[in-house]
């Protein structure tokens, strides 16, 4: 993978590109991410305390372009994150539970390029945001590999699979494809055509080590456990005194807990009526206990019915919540797809304007060559209206060529051959530009 560090005004960006360009529809995605720097000596991965924006552009079949830039409203603003563990950064990504990790393994011997606008000197200001970002990218690019994390539903899985397949294809490109690739990633094409310049290591390596270390905090060596633990030195909380012997713990066993009625005769001459009254009183007490048990049982049954109704209502709310989550996920995917289409259209429009500019430059060069070489102009005219143009031509094109031939024959007599050829070439280029604009309008539809 080719790694390039680029800076906009005033934020930098890091881009990695590979493989070749062919005429095809561009697939792109833009998502907020956070990164981890990895080490080859087995040390714990280091979390970069900075929110980034990752832009992925895929030009089928084999060109992939990655651009990593700091988020404008997230530059050096992580005060609301309590620690440096990646799980604590989920809140900056909207609280997403499912994340996707992309791991970039950098090739040895590849040096990063930090590119800034030609008239930019903000990175030289001590403790400035631009200098902090440049040092951060220099530290990140010096690692053997790093990872980016983002919500799972923000980038289509098919696009990620295509990128994973296309990145290794860079090593198999031929010389023409490599030159074409270098032309596409030329710094002169950046910043809206204004171009940029590559910083030398002496301009940013003096304090990159200290600033880079301050911009990151090491991830804890151990992750928090999902289970609960109790320290050996702590005293367990008392659970309360055990029940008294003979205490009735379950109401269904209250009969067994009640003392058996027994006859208490205080004397051998106790009257039978007194014994009967005692038995009747105890029987009344037992009937009261039975009524109380029945009442408590009915209340318990009512509570169970209410509990079942509440459980049914909770289940209904859970199903509604799941449906709302599904709809929300669909809306997020739709919004992401619309955003990708808009960015793809912007990318194609920018590419079309660049191609049109190149065609205009070629037209100007050909016009100068025709003006300097009359013999070449005569040969070109004989090729255009002679045997060299024998391909299939539509009726409108034939009429257009007939008009050009008549105009050519009329002006030949006046000795204006070079001017006529220049106008002919310009008309052909204008016709090609009109066709390209029509195709671009059709694509936007």
C-alpha contacts under 8 A as a table, 3 or more apart, distances in Angstrom:
res1	aa1	res2	aa2	distance
1	X	16	X	6.59
1	X	17	X	6.70
1	X	18	X	6.08
1	X	105	X	7.77
1	X	106	X	6.17
1	X	107	X	6.25
1	X	167	X	6.59
1	X	168	X	7.38
1	X	170	X	7.39
2	X	16	X	5.28
2	X	17	X	5.57
2	X	18	X	6.27
2	X	106	X	7.78
2	X	107	X	7.71
2	X	110	X	7.01
3	X	14	X	7.48
3	X	15	X	6.06
3	X	16	X	4.35
3	X	17	X	6.88
3	X	106	X	7.49
3	X	110	X	7.17
3	X	111	X	7.37
3	X	112	X	5.73
3	X	113	X	7.55
3	X	141	X	7.70
4	X	14	X	5.70
4	X	15	X	4.93
4	X	16	X	5.62
4	X	17	X	7.98
4	X	112	X	5.18
4	X	113	X	4.94
4	X	114	X	6.78
5	X	12	X	7.32
5	X	13	X	5.85
5	X	14	X	4.04
5	X	15	X	5.87
5	X	112	X	5.90
5	X	113	X	4.87
5	X	114	X	4.28
5	X	115	X	6.28
5	X	137	X	7.01
5	X	138	X	7.92
6	X	12	X	5.44
6	X	13	X	4.56
6	X	14	X	5.26
6	X	15	X	6.79
6	X	113	X	7.00
6	X	114	X	5.01
6	X	115	X	4.40
6	X	116	X	6.41
7	X	10	X	6.98
7	X	11	X	5.57
7	X	12	X	3.02
7	X	13	X	4.82
7	X	14	X	7.56
7	X	69	X	7.97
7	X	114	X	6.79
7	X	115	X	5.52
7	X	116	X	4.93
7	X	117	X	7.51
7	X	134	X	7.81
8	X	11	X	5.05
8	X	12	X	5.14
8	X	13	X	6.74
8	X	116	X	6.44
8	X	117	X	7.05
8	X	191	X	7.26
9	X	12	X	7.41
9	X	116	X	7.76
9	X	117	X	7.30
9	X	120	X	7.64
10	X	122	X	7.01
10	X	129	X	7.94
10	X	130	X	5.75
11	X	69	X	7.10
11	X	70	X	6.60
11	X	72	X	7.68
11	X	129	X	7.64
11	X	130	X	5.72
11	X	133	X	6.82
12	X	69	X	5.92
12	X	70	X	7.02
12	X	115	X	7.99
12	X	116	X	7.57
12	X	130	X	7.06
12	X	133	X	6.29
12	X	134	X	6.35
13	X	67	X	6.30
13	X	68	X	5.09
13	X	69	X	3.90
13	X	70	X	6.88
13	X	137	X	7.96
14	X	66	X	7.72
14	X	67	X	5.30
14	X	68	X	4.54
14	X	69	X	6.07
14	X	137	X	7.06
15	X	65	X	6.83
15	X	66	X	4.87
15	X	67	X	3.94
15	X	68	X	5.84
16	X	64	X	7.95
16	X	65	X	5.78
16	X	66	X	4.89
16	X	67	X	6.58
17	X	63	X	7.13
17	X	64	X	5.45
17	X	65	X	4.33
17	X	66	X	6.14
17	X	167	X	7.95
18	X	62	X	7.58
18	X	63	X	5.49
18	X	64	X	5.46
18	X	65	X	6.79
18	X	166	X	7.69
18	X	167	X	5.73
18	X	168	X	7.86
18	X	169	X	7.40
18	X	170	X	5.05
18	X	181	X	7.93
19	X	62	X	5.21
19	X	63	X	4.48
19	X	64	X	6.84
19	X	166	X	7.21
19	X	167	X	6.93
19	X	169	X	5.81
19	X	170	X	4.02
19	X	171	X	7.61
19	X	173	X	6.54
19	X	177	X	7.75
19	X	178	X	7.66
19	X	181	X	7.10
20	X	61	X	7.81
20	X	62	X	5.47
20	X	63	X	4.85
20	X	170	X	7.35
20	X	173	X	7.05
20	X	177	X	5.64
20	X	178	X	7.15
20	X	180	X	7.38
20	X	181	X	6.00
21	X	59	X	6.35
21	X	60	X	7.33
21	X	61	X	7.65
21	X	62	X	6.95
21	X	63	X	5.69
21	X	177	X	7.54
21	X	180	X	7.43
21	X	181	X	6.96
22	X	59	X	7.06
22	X	60	X	6.66
22	X	61	X	7.08
23	X	60	X	7.88
24	X	59	X	6.56
24	X	60	X	5.95
24	X	61	X	7.99
25	X	59	X	6.78
25	X	60	X	7.16
26	X	57	X	6.74
26	X	58	X	5.73
26	X	59	X	4.99
26	X	60	X	7.10
26	X	344	X	6.05
26	X	347	X	7.70
26	X	348	X	7.29
27	X	57	X	5.78
27	X	58	X	5.09
27	X	59	X	6.70
27	X	159	X	7.38
27	X	340	X	7.56
27	X	344	X	6.35
28	X	55	X	7.23
28	X	56	X	5.26
28	X	57	X	4.24
28	X	58	X	6.07
28	X	340	X	5.84
28	X	341	X	7.97
28	X	343	X	7.03
28	X	344	X	6.08
29	X	55	X	5.78
29	X	56	X	5.19
29	X	57	X	6.71
29	X	155	X	6.28
29	X	340	X	5.45
29	X	343	X	7.84
30	X	53	X	6.96
30	X	54	X	5.71
30	X	55	X	4.49
30	X	56	X	6.45
30	X	155	X	7.89
30	X	340	X	7.34
31	X	53	X	5.68
31	X	54	X	5.44
31	X	55	X	6.71
31	X	150	X	7.09
31	X	154	X	6.53
31	X	155	X	7.52
32	X	51	X	7.14
32	X	52	X	5.72
32	X	53	X	4.35
32	X	54	X	6.13
32	X	71	X	7.52
32	X	93	X	7.06
32	X	150	X	6.45
33	X	51	X	6.28
33	X	52	X	5.23
33	X	53	X	5.77
33	X	54	X	6.46
33	X	93	X	7.55
33	X	148	X	6.03
33	X	149	X	5.31
33	X	150	X	4.82
34	X	48	X	7.16
34	X	49	X	7.99
34	X	50	X	6.77
34	X	51	X	5.32
34	X	52	X	5.84
34	X	89	X	7.80
34	X	148	X	5.59
34	X	149	X	5.49
34	X	150	X	7.05
35	X	47	X	6.30
35	X	48	X	5.60
35	X	50	X	7.91
35	X	52	X	7.85
35	X	146	X	6.95
35	X	147	X	5.47
35	X	148	X	4.40
35	X	149	X	6.34
36	X	45	X	6.19
36	X	46	X	5.40
36	X	47	X	4.44
36	X	48	X	5.70
36	X	146	X	5.55
36	X	147	X	5.17
36	X	148	X	6.54
37	X	45	X	5.65
37	X	46	X	4.92
37	X	47	X	6.25
37	X	48	X	6.98
37	X	140	X	6.46
37	X	143	X	6.65
37	X	145	X	6.62
37	X	146	X	4.53
37	X	147	X	6.67
38	X	43	X	7.81
38	X	44	X	7.36
38	X	45	X	4.66
38	X	46	X	6.35
38	X	143	X	6.63
38	X	144	X	6.91
38	X	145	X	5.51
38	X	146	X	5.32
38	X	147	X	7.68
39	X	42	X	6.17
39	X	43	X	5.85
39	X	44	X	7.34
39	X	45	X	6.51
39	X	143	X	6.69
39	X	144	X	6.63
39	X	145	X	7.27
40	X	43	X	7.41
40	X	144	X	6.76
44	X	218	X	7.97
44	X	219	X	7.11
44	X	221	X	6.47
45	X	218	X	7.55
45	X	219	X	6.71
46	X	216	X	7.34
46	X	217	X	6.89
46	X	218	X	4.95
46	X	219	X	5.58
47	X	84	X	6.42
47	X	85	X	7.04
47	X	86	X	6.98
47	X	216	X	6.30
47	X	217	X	6.21
47	X	218	X	5.93
47	X	219	X	5.74
48	X	215	X	6.96
48	X	216	X	4.81
48	X	217	X	6.86
49	X	76	X	7.95
49	X	78	X	7.09
49	X	84	X	6.79
49	X	215	X	6.07
49	X	216	X	4.98
49	X	217	X	6.55
50	X	70	X	7.26
50	X	74	X	6.93
50	X	75	X	6.51
50	X	76	X	6.38
50	X	77	X	7.68
50	X	78	X	7.14
50	X	215	X	7.60
50	X	216	X	7.93
51	X	70	X	6.11
51	X	71	X	5.84
51	X	74	X	5.52
51	X	75	X	6.88
52	X	68	X	6.60
52	X	69	X	5.53
52	X	70	X	4.18
52	X	71	X	4.90
52	X	74	X	7.66
53	X	68	X	5.81
53	X	69	X	5.29
53	X	70	X	5.87
53	X	71	X	5.50
54	X	66	X	7.10
54	X	67	X	5.72
54	X	68	X	4.67
54	X	69	X	6.60
55	X	66	X	5.76
55	X	67	X	4.94
55	X	68	X	6.44
56	X	64	X	7.43
56	X	65	X	5.88
56	X	66	X	4.83
56	X	67	X	6.56
57	X	64	X	5.98
57	X	65	X	5.06
57	X	66	X	6.55
58	X	62	X	7.87
58	X	63	X	5.98
58	X	64	X	4.68
58	X	65	X	6.34
58	X	159	X	7.78
58	X	162	X	7.98
58	X	163	X	6.89
59	X	62	X	6.64
59	X	63	X	5.04
59	X	64	X	6.28
60	X	63	X	6.30
61	X	166	X	7.32
62	X	166	X	4.86
62	X	167	X	7.37
62	X	169	X	6.52
62	X	170	X	7.74
63	X	166	X	6.54
63	X	167	X	7.49
64	X	163	X	6.21
64	X	166	X	6.62
64	X	167	X	6.48
70	X	74	X	7.14
70	X	75	X	6.28
70	X	133	X	7.53
71	X	74	X	5.03
71	X	75	X	6.09
72	X	75	X	5.90
73	X	77	X	7.69
74	X	77	X	5.31
74	X	78	X	7.31
75	X	129	X	7.36
76	X	129	X	7.63
77	X	80	X	7.96
78	X	81	X	5.58
79	X	82	X	7.36
81	X	84	X	7.42
81	X	88	X	6.51
81	X	89	X	6.60
82	X	88	X	7.18
83	X	88	X	6.54
84	X	88	X	6.93
84	X	89	X	7.63
84	X	217	X	5.99
84	X	218	X	6.79
84	X	219	X	5.74
84	X	220	X	7.80
85	X	88	X	5.49
85	X	89	X	7.07
85	X	219	X	5.30
85	X	220	X	6.73
86	X	89	X	5.17
86	X	90	X	7.06
86	X	219	X	7.81
87	X	90	X	5.64
88	X	91	X	6.70
89	X	92	X	5.44
89	X	93	X	7.08
90	X	93	X	5.12
90	X	94	X	6.64
90	X	95	X	5.00
90	X	96	X	6.14
90	X	97	X	7.60
91	X	94	X	5.25
91	X	95	X	4.37
91	X	96	X	7.47
92	X	95	X	6.92
93	X	96	X	6.30
93	X	150	X	7.29
93	X	151	X	7.10
96	X	99	X	6.98
96	X	151	X	5.89
97	X	151	X	7.71
98	X	151	X	6.09
98	X	152	X	5.65
99	X	149	X	6.27
99	X	150	X	5.43
99	X	151	X	4.50
99	X	152	X	4.81
100	X	149	X	5.60
100	X	150	X	5.50
100	X	151	X	6.04
100	X	152	X	5.05
101	X	147	X	6.42
101	X	148	X	5.58
101	X	149	X	4.63
101	X	150	X	6.84
102	X	147	X	5.46
102	X	148	X	5.26
102	X	149	X	6.64
103	X	145	X	7.09
103	X	146	X	5.84
103	X	147	X	4.28
103	X	148	X	6.57
104	X	145	X	5.46
104	X	146	X	5.44
104	X	147	X	6.06
105	X	144	X	6.17
105	X	145	X	4.27
105	X	146	X	6.73
106	X	110	X	7.66
106	X	143	X	7.82
106	X	144	X	5.52
106	X	145	X	5.60
107	X	110	X	6.02
107	X	144	X	7.55
108	X	144	X	7.67
112	X	138	X	7.45
112	X	141	X	6.40
112	X	142	X	7.93
113	X	198	X	6.30
113	X	199	X	7.10
114	X	134	X	7.48
114	X	198	X	5.65
114	X	199	X	5.53
114	X	200	X	7.97
115	X	187	X	7.31
115	X	196	X	6.03
115	X	197	X	5.34
115	X	198	X	4.43
115	X	199	X	6.03
116	X	120	X	6.36
116	X	196	X	5.33
116	X	197	X	5.61
116	X	198	X	6.64
116	X	199	X	7.31
117	X	120	X	5.17
117	X	191	X	7.15
117	X	194	X	7.74
117	X	195	X	6.44
117	X	196	X	4.20
117	X	197	X	6.15
118	X	194	X	7.97
118	X	195	X	6.75
118	X	196	X	4.89
118	X	197	X	5.53
120	X	123	X	7.75
121	X	124	X	5.72
121	X	125	X	7.61
122	X	125	X	5.62
122	X	128	X	7.47
122	X	130	X	6.07
122	X	131	X	7.14
123	X	126	X	7.81
123	X	128	X	6.97
123	X	129	X	7.83
123	X	130	X	4.86
123	X	131	X	4.14
123	X	132	X	7.88
123	X	134	X	7.13
124	X	131	X	6.40
124	X	203	X	7.97
125	X	128	X	5.58
125	X	131	X	6.74
126	X	131	X	6.94
127	X	131	X	6.51
127	X	132	X	6.53
128	X	131	X	5.28
128	X	132	X	6.14
129	X	132	X	5.05
129	X	133	X	6.13
130	X	133	X	5.14
130	X	134	X	6.19
131	X	134	X	5.13
131	X	135	X	6.19
131	X	204	X	7.91
132	X	135	X	5.32
132	X	136	X	6.07
132	X	211	X	6.53
132	X	212	X	7.50
132	X	215	X	7.69
133	X	136	X	4.95
133	X	137	X	6.23
134	X	137	X	5.28
134	X	138	X	6.20
134	X	204	X	7.33
135	X	138	X	5.00
135	X	139	X	6.18
135	X	204	X	6.73
135	X	205	X	7.45
135	X	207	X	7.68
135	X	208	X	4.63
135	X	209	X	7.60
135	X	211	X	6.50
135	X	212	X	5.65
136	X	139	X	5.23
136	X	140	X	6.21
136	X	208	X	7.35
136	X	211	X	7.43
136	X	212	X	5.08
136	X	215	X	6.86
137	X	140	X	4.92
137	X	141	X	5.95
138	X	141	X	5.24
138	X	142	X	6.26
138	X	208	X	7.23
139	X	142	X	5.30
139	X	143	X	6.98
139	X	208	X	7.14
139	X	209	X	7.35
139	X	212	X	6.03
140	X	143	X	5.69
140	X	146	X	7.47
141	X	144	X	7.82
143	X	146	X	7.08
150	X	154	X	7.46
151	X	154	X	5.72
152	X	155	X	6.73
153	X	156	X	6.94
153	X	329	X	7.61
153	X	332	X	7.62
153	X	333	X	6.48
154	X	332	X	7.76
154	X	333	X	6.91
154	X	336	X	6.32
155	X	159	X	7.30
155	X	160	X	7.44
155	X	336	X	7.73
156	X	159	X	5.46
156	X	160	X	6.66
157	X	160	X	5.14
157	X	161	X	6.23
158	X	161	X	5.13
158	X	162	X	6.23
159	X	162	X	5.14
159	X	163	X	6.25
160	X	163	X	5.09
160	X	164	X	6.18
161	X	164	X	5.11
161	X	165	X	6.27
162	X	165	X	5.13
162	X	166	X	6.07
163	X	166	X	5.06
163	X	167	X	6.10
164	X	167	X	5.79
164	X	168	X	7.72
165	X	168	X	6.62
165	X	169	X	7.59
166	X	169	X	5.41
166	X	170	X	7.66
167	X	170	X	6.25
168	X	171	X	6.64
169	X	172	X	5.61
169	X	173	X	7.20
170	X	173	X	5.71
173	X	177	X	5.86
173	X	178	X	6.24
174	X	177	X	5.41
174	X	178	X	6.21
175	X	178	X	5.05
175	X	179	X	6.19
176	X	179	X	5.18
176	X	180	X	6.19
177	X	180	X	4.97
177	X	181	X	6.03
178	X	181	X	4.90
178	X	182	X	6.11
179	X	182	X	5.04
179	X	183	X	6.19
180	X	183	X	5.10
180	X	184	X	6.39
181	X	184	X	5.13
181	X	185	X	6.47
182	X	185	X	5.25
182	X	186	X	5.91
183	X	186	X	5.14
184	X	189	X	7.63
185	X	189	X	7.34
186	X	189	X	5.82
186	X	190	X	7.63
187	X	190	X	5.41
187	X	195	X	5.72
187	X	196	X	5.39
187	X	197	X	6.81
187	X	198	X	7.98
188	X	193	X	6.58
188	X	194	X	6.88
188	X	195	X	3.89
188	X	196	X	5.90
189	X	192	X	7.06
189	X	193	X	5.05
189	X	194	X	7.25
189	X	195	X	5.59
190	X	193	X	5.59
190	X	194	X	6.60
190	X	195	X	4.95
190	X	196	X	6.42
191	X	194	X	5.43
191	X	195	X	5.73
191	X	196	X	7.17
192	X	195	X	7.42
199	X	203	X	6.41
199	X	204	X	7.73
200	X	203	X	5.56
200	X	204	X	7.42
201	X	204	X	5.64
201	X	205	X	5.52
202	X	205	X	5.64
202	X	206	X	6.79
203	X	206	X	7.31
204	X	207	X	6.93
204	X	208	X	6.39
205	X	208	X	4.99
205	X	209	X	7.36
206	X	209	X	7.60
207	X	210	X	5.61
207	X	211	X	6.16
208	X	211	X	5.20
208	X	212	X	5.42
209	X	212	X	5.15
209	X	213	X	6.08
210	X	213	X	5.21
210	X	214	X	6.23
211	X	214	X	5.01
211	X	215	X	6.14
212	X	215	X	5.12
212	X	216	X	6.66
213	X	216	X	5.46
213	X	217	X	7.45
214	X	217	X	7.29
220	X	223	X	6.84
225	X	228	X	7.48
230	X	234	X	7.32
231	X	234	X	5.49
232	X	235	X	8.00
243	X	247	X	6.40
244	X	247	X	5.41
246	X	257	X	6.61
247	X	257	X	7.13
248	X	251	X	6.92
248	X	253	X	6.88
248	X	254	X	5.89
248	X	257	X	5.75
249	X	253	X	7.73
250	X	253	X	5.49
250	X	254	X	6.78
251	X	254	X	5.06
251	X	293	X	7.60
252	X	255	X	7.35
253	X	256	X	5.38
253	X	257	X	6.45
254	X	257	X	4.89
254	X	258	X	6.19
255	X	258	X	5.28
256	X	259	X	7.71
261	X	279	X	7.97
261	X	282	X	7.32
263	X	275	X	7.25
265	X	268	X	6.99
265	X	270	X	6.36
265	X	275	X	7.93
266	X	270	X	6.67
267	X	270	X	5.42
270	X	274	X	7.37
270	X	275	X	7.94
271	X	274	X	5.61
271	X	275	X	6.95
272	X	275	X	5.17
272	X	276	X	6.32
273	X	276	X	4.99
273	X	277	X	6.19
274	X	277	X	5.17
274	X	278	X	6.27
275	X	278	X	5.19
275	X	279	X	6.29
276	X	279	X	5.14
276	X	280	X	6.13
277	X	280	X	5.02
277	X	281	X	6.11
278	X	281	X	5.15
278	X	282	X	6.30
279	X	282	X	5.21
279	X	283	X	6.12
280	X	283	X	5.00
280	X	284	X	6.25
281	X	284	X	5.14
281	X	285	X	6.37
282	X	285	X	5.00
282	X	286	X	6.28
283	X	286	X	5.11
283	X	287	X	6.25
284	X	287	X	5.05
284	X	288	X	6.26
285	X	288	X	5.13
285	X	289	X	6.34
286	X	289	X	4.97
286	X	290	X	6.24
287	X	290	X	4.95
287	X	291	X	6.27
288	X	291	X	5.11
288	X	292	X	6.18
289	X	292	X	5.05
289	X	293	X	6.16
290	X	293	X	5.09
290	X	294	X	6.22
291	X	294	X	5.11
291	X	295	X	6.15
292	X	295	X	5.11
292	X	296	X	6.16
293	X	296	X	5.13
293	X	297	X	6.02
294	X	297	X	4.98
294	X	298	X	6.23
295	X	298	X	5.19
295	X	299	X	6.30
296	X	299	X	5.05
296	X	300	X	6.09
297	X	300	X	4.99
297	X	301	X	6.15
298	X	301	X	5.01
298	X	302	X	6.17
299	X	302	X	5.03
299	X	303	X	6.13
300	X	303	X	4.98
300	X	304	X	6.20
301	X	304	X	5.04
301	X	305	X	6.34
302	X	305	X	5.09
302	X	306	X	6.24
303	X	306	X	5.03
303	X	307	X	5.99
304	X	307	X	4.90
304	X	308	X	6.10
305	X	308	X	5.07
305	X	309	X	6.21
306	X	309	X	5.03
306	X	310	X	6.15
307	X	310	X	5.03
307	X	311	X	6.10
308	X	311	X	4.97
308	X	312	X	6.16
309	X	312	X	5.10
309	X	313	X	6.20
310	X	313	X	4.99
310	X	314	X	6.08
311	X	314	X	5.00
311	X	315	X	6.13
312	X	315	X	5.08
312	X	316	X	6.22
313	X	316	X	5.05
313	X	317	X	6.20
314	X	317	X	5.04
314	X	318	X	6.11
315	X	318	X	5.03
315	X	319	X	6.27
316	X	319	X	5.16
316	X	320	X	6.24
317	X	320	X	4.98
317	X	321	X	6.00
318	X	321	X	4.94
318	X	322	X	6.11
319	X	322	X	5.07
319	X	323	X	6.21
320	X	323	X	5.06
320	X	324	X	6.15
321	X	324	X	5.03
321	X	325	X	6.12
322	X	325	X	5.03
322	X	326	X	6.17
323	X	326	X	5.03
323	X	327	X	6.21
324	X	327	X	5.06
324	X	328	X	5.99
325	X	328	X	4.94
325	X	329	X	6.06
326	X	329	X	5.09
326	X	330	X	6.24
327	X	330	X	5.00
327	X	331	X	6.13
328	X	331	X	5.03
328	X	332	X	6.13
329	X	332	X	5.05
329	X	333	X	6.13
330	X	333	X	5.07
330	X	334	X	6.07
331	X	334	X	4.99
331	X	335	X	6.07
332	X	335	X	5.09
332	X	336	X	6.04
333	X	336	X	5.01
333	X	337	X	6.06
334	X	337	X	5.05
334	X	338	X	6.17
335	X	338	X	5.10
335	X	339	X	6.07
336	X	339	X	5.03
336	X	340	X	6.10
337	X	340	X	5.02
337	X	341	X	6.16
338	X	341	X	5.05
338	X	342	X	6.20
339	X	342	X	5.12
339	X	343	X	6.18
340	X	343	X	5.10
340	X	344	X	5.94
341	X	344	X	4.96
341	X	345	X	6.09
342	X	345	X	5.12
342	X	346	X	6.24
343	X	346	X	5.01
343	X	347	X	6.08
344	X	347	X	4.99
344	X	348	X	6.16
345	X	348	X	5.13
345	X	349	X	6.06
345	X	444	X	6.67
346	X	349	X	5.09
346	X	350	X	6.15
347	X	350	X	5.20
347	X	351	X	6.19
348	X	351	X	4.98
348	X	352	X	6.07
349	X	352	X	5.06
349	X	353	X	6.32
349	X	440	X	7.41
350	X	353	X	5.24
350	X	354	X	6.33
351	X	354	X	5.11
351	X	355	X	6.27
352	X	355	X	5.08
352	X	356	X	6.13
352	X	436	X	7.84
353	X	356	X	4.98
353	X	357	X	6.12
354	X	357	X	5.08
354	X	358	X	6.27
355	X	358	X	5.04
355	X	359	X	6.18
356	X	359	X	5.04
356	X	360	X	6.23
356	X	433	X	6.92
357	X	360	X	5.13
357	X	361	X	6.34
358	X	361	X	5.07
358	X	362	X	6.25
359	X	362	X	5.02
359	X	363	X	6.09
359	X	429	X	7.45
360	X	363	X	5.00
360	X	364	X	6.24
360	X	429	X	7.97
361	X	364	X	5.16
361	X	365	X	6.30
362	X	365	X	5.10
362	X	366	X	6.18
363	X	366	X	5.17
363	X	367	X	6.14
363	X	425	X	7.30
363	X	426	X	6.82
363	X	429	X	7.32
364	X	367	X	5.09
364	X	368	X	6.32
365	X	368	X	5.18
365	X	369	X	6.29
366	X	369	X	5.00
366	X	370	X	6.16
367	X	370	X	5.16
367	X	371	X	6.18
367	X	422	X	5.58
367	X	425	X	7.89
368	X	371	X	5.06
368	X	372	X	6.20
369	X	372	X	5.16
369	X	373	X	6.03
370	X	373	X	5.18
370	X	374	X	6.20
370	X	376	X	6.37
370	X	377	X	5.32
370	X	418	X	6.65
370	X	421	X	7.75
370	X	422	X	7.24
371	X	374	X	6.51
371	X	377	X	7.90
371	X	418	X	6.16
373	X	376	X	5.41
373	X	377	X	6.61
374	X	377	X	4.98
374	X	378	X	6.35
374	X	418	X	6.81
375	X	378	X	5.17
375	X	379	X	6.34
376	X	379	X	5.09
376	X	380	X	6.11
377	X	380	X	5.10
377	X	381	X	6.17
377	X	417	X	7.82
377	X	418	X	6.50
377	X	421	X	6.74
378	X	381	X	5.13
378	X	382	X	6.24
378	X	417	X	7.97
379	X	382	X	5.16
379	X	383	X	6.22
380	X	383	X	5.06
380	X	384	X	6.16
381	X	384	X	5.15
381	X	385	X	6.21
381	X	386	X	7.74
381	X	421	X	7.03
382	X	385	X	5.48
382	X	386	X	5.01
382	X	387	X	7.96
382	X	388	X	7.98
383	X	386	X	4.98
383	X	387	X	6.48
383	X	388	X	4.84
383	X	389	X	6.65
384	X	387	X	7.86
384	X	388	X	6.35
384	X	389	X	5.71
385	X	388	X	7.49
385	X	389	X	6.64
385	X	405	X	7.62
386	X	389	X	6.39
387	X	390	X	6.31
393	X	397	X	6.14
393	X	398	X	6.32
394	X	397	X	5.26
394	X	398	X	6.21
395	X	398	X	5.01
395	X	399	X	6.29
396	X	399	X	5.17
396	X	400	X	6.19
397	X	400	X	4.93
397	X	401	X	6.09
398	X	401	X	5.03
398	X	402	X	6.08
399	X	402	X	5.00
399	X	403	X	6.27
400	X	403	X	5.17
400	X	404	X	6.29
401	X	404	X	4.92
401	X	405	X	6.08
402	X	405	X	5.03
402	X	406	X	6.19
403	X	406	X	5.13
403	X	407	X	6.10
404	X	407	X	5.03
404	X	408	X	5.90
404	X	424	X	7.65
405	X	408	X	4.88
405	X	409	X	6.07
406	X	409	X	5.11
406	X	410	X	6.12
407	X	410	X	5.09
407	X	411	X	6.18
408	X	411	X	5.23
408	X	412	X	5.92
408	X	417	X	7.70
408	X	420	X	6.66
409	X	412	X	5.15
409	X	413	X	6.95
410	X	413	X	6.05
410	X	414	X	7.35
411	X	414	X	4.95
411	X	415	X	6.49
411	X	416	X	5.78
411	X	417	X	7.00
411	X	420	X	7.51
412	X	415	X	5.24
412	X	416	X	6.12
412	X	417	X	5.94
413	X	416	X	7.88
416	X	419	X	5.63
416	X	420	X	6.27
417	X	420	X	5.12
417	X	421	X	6.27
418	X	421	X	5.23
418	X	422	X	6.24
419	X	422	X	5.12
419	X	423	X	6.27
420	X	423	X	5.21
420	X	424	X	6.16
421	X	424	X	4.93
421	X	425	X	6.24
422	X	425	X	5.28
422	X	426	X	6.25
423	X	426	X	5.00
423	X	427	X	6.11
424	X	427	X	5.15
424	X	428	X	6.31
425	X	428	X	5.13
425	X	429	X	6.25
426	X	429	X	5.13
426	X	430	X	6.07
427	X	430	X	4.99
427	X	431	X	6.10
428	X	431	X	5.05
428	X	432	X	6.34
429	X	432	X	5.09
429	X	433	X	6.20
430	X	433	X	5.00
430	X	434	X	6.21
431	X	434	X	5.12
431	X	435	X	6.38
432	X	435	X	5.11
432	X	436	X	6.29
433	X	436	X	5.05
433	X	437	X	6.17
434	X	437	X	5.08
434	X	438	X	6.17
435	X	438	X	5.09
435	X	439	X	6.26
436	X	439	X	5.09
436	X	440	X	6.16
437	X	440	X	4.96
437	X	441	X	6.21
438	X	441	X	5.15
438	X	442	X	6.21
439	X	442	X	5.02
439	X	443	X	6.18
440	X	443	X	5.02
440	X	444	X	6.33
441	X	444	X	5.12
441	X	445	X	6.42
442	X	445	X	5.25
